[in-house]
């Protein structure tokens, strides 16, 4: 053997190349598996989020005395007010508005609530229900709202002067409501049986 050797032999270079290729291949397989697992968990999360969102809407509709719909929004009045801190029903008179809110290129489905039974402590609050919602449509066996029913001046959550739908029975919301929420990548279209 020559003690003055300054380079690698061909065999050593081939072994190092094979080991590097095995490491890169193993990393690619591992990252591909992680991406598949992430996509699978995201899909499960979307289904869970959709069910929670629909159950919240079902709660508000089941406790409704009035309901009307307009473009990308539905307004519900009834006794389904929710305490913001505990996220439990309070049986207080409340107005809840579900609407698609756009902010530049982003959009989201939001739920706005304020209590109607105490004009001093309305405790208005808003929460994002789902990101990426682009359109909300709520339909039922409803009739158009009478022209004389208008919003109070300065009432930010009051309905528009001529919403498209109104609950058919005074004192109760429809028994069957179809909710369609369009997102950038999927659609939720479901009938909610309320009563």
Buried (B, 14 or more C-beta within 10 A) or exposed (E): EEEEEEEEEEEEEEEEEEEEEEEEEEEEEEEEEEEEEEEEEEEEEBEEBBEEBBEBBBBBBBBBBBBBBBEBBBBBBBBBBBEEEEEEBBEBBBBBBBBBBEEEEEBBBBBBBBBBEEEEEBBBEBEEBBEBBBBBBBBBEBEEBEEEEEBEEEEEBBBBEEBBBBBBEEEBBBBEBEBEBBBEEEEBEBEBEBE
